[in-house]
Amino acid sequence: MKIKAFAPGKVILFGEHSVVHKKPAIAVAINRGVEVEVTSRDDDIVRIDVPLVNYSESSELTDKKLFFELDSQNKMITDYIYEVINLFEFDNGFNLTVDIKMYLGAGLGSSAAVTVSCIKALSLLAGIKLNKDQIARQARDIEIKIQGAASPIDTSMSTYGGIIYIDEKSQLNRIDFDMDLPLIVSNCEISGNTGKLVESVRQKYVKYPEIVGNIFNAMQLIARNAKEALETGNSELIGELMNLNQGLLDSIGVNTVELSDMVYLSRKYGAKGSKLTGSGGGGCIIAYCPENIDYIYDHLSQKYATFKCEQSDEGVNATIIEK
Amino acid sequence: MKIKAFAPGKVILFGEHSVVHKKPAIAVAINRGVEVEVTSRDDDIVRIDVPLVNYSESSELTDKKLFFELDSQNKMITDYIYEVINLFEFDNGFNLTVDIKMYLGAGLGSSAAVTVSCIKALSLLAGIKLNKDQIARQARDIEIKIQGAASPIDTSMSTYGGIIYIDEKSQLNRIDFDMDLPLIVSNCEISGNTGKLVESVRQKYVKYPEIVGNIFNAMQLIARNAKEALETGNSELIGELMNLNQGLLDSIGVNTVELSDMVYLSRKYGAKGSKLTGSGGGGCIIAYCPENIDYIYDHLSQKYATFKCEQSDEGVNATIIEK
């Protein structure tokens, strides 16, 4: 049996950090993510390949102690795969290739995409049919087990795809929209520490409750207006709101010189809007490029790791290539 | 007779742009500005030298048609000098050297400092003793005549010196403070168009009244907190408030990639806070450096035109070198 599965990564389009303080945010599943291929074997050997992290390992299925020490980033990724393998019972061994076609540890939900794509592929191999709600729940349980705590956003985006509006009550609502969302993602290849950044913003809020309160209110209004702009297909508005959001993220201290450089470069070459995405302090920016995306991509990719993408409407999906 | 006069330039420490929308701002007179030397002659020749703008001209005192075409920036400066000369009657000719020891057209109030220093020196040469209120009024009248409209901030700072809190009713209030304010000013040597930038912010406010309203409210609170921080000598707070203000200026679209680079460079090397100053779109940043100012200066000045300064408490002043 041979199965291919794909789960999308995600970007935060609006509202990172303010979402921690009960303001709305908008997340977009992107058509870059993690591709998994699993092929059953006649013996009971399990062989795992993760090309991007240069990880390759094989072991007996029975002991399932597959993983050894790696550096922390890579160890994290293999930990997720290990947890997924332990969800199911297998009659035979298998070869599993986990191809991470995005950036790791850059706020794009790579661990969720690994987990969700592996659940999809390995559940089918084990002969179990899970619906999306079950996949999302199991993926989130694994994230919580490994990370200690996890927002449901990443695993939901990887599972369901689409564009999600996280409202003031932390409920996820799918946004109905009928437009393309061509994006460029550029990565400064410096990792921000999400926990520390969230804590530093919290401390700023405690120290300057009124000032940061007004900034969060502005972020809230930006996310609300952006929801409408997406629903009505107003690309001008989406870009302007991204730029407004970017400055507010700078003001609360999560921007960096590299992020700012990428943001301004993309605008210079024609992006309608651009901002950091995720917790900042490093990581990625997104540039919204309904026009001239190739031209903007060419310039950004000369200086920074960059890819083009669009929204992924479908979420996780799999194809059985050989019965 | 030989007279030397000095008038300080200024930086906006907090509240540029929001001040246009009736929010408070804080301006600081700096000990960099314009030095004027005037020496009476036995004949009726008037000779003007403006070294920085490479302007040198002499003419008969009687016709007073001293100035010819120059490029617009330099013509502006010489226009101010011409207006000042026309305020007074002189018995003899004189040599006037106007040494602009700061950046021109970079939001530092150079035209006000030229006007105020020339009024001070030339009034003394003409045997007229003007008090500061009279100097400030005459300087502002000249700014209005040449520019069409002018805020009283620049001419007031050049005349009175000190740190001024411009309140919600546009009243200027001197802030009593008892601390040093060591600043670095770096210039990206690209000129922003103040009129266009003010108009673009106004349009953004019209289009997004609630979002920009919250941003202006945050700027208002920042300026109010900063007034207290200056009065109580809380240098930590001053720096943090500058950084908050900088992001908000970015969000309303008046930051640039060069300004952002200078802002982050200064913070990297130890500035307690940094932000663009003035209308943005180019021009200067200020970095507040109560510690290691020389170290920060060395790094910034490798890449950008940079000077160190402090607040100027005194305002315009003159010395009669020869009776």
Interface residues (C-beta under 8 A of the other chain):
Chain A: K204 K207 Y208 E210 I211 V212 N214 I215 N217 A218 L221 I222 N225 E240 N243 L244 N245 Q246 G247 L248 L249 D250 S251 I252 G253 N255 T256 V257 S260 D261 Y264 L265 K268
Chain B: K204 K207 Y208 E210 I211 V212 N214 I215 N217 A218 L221 I222 N225 E240 N243 L244 N245 Q246 G247 L248 L249 D250 S251 I252 G253 N255 T256 V257 S260 D261 Y264 L265 K268
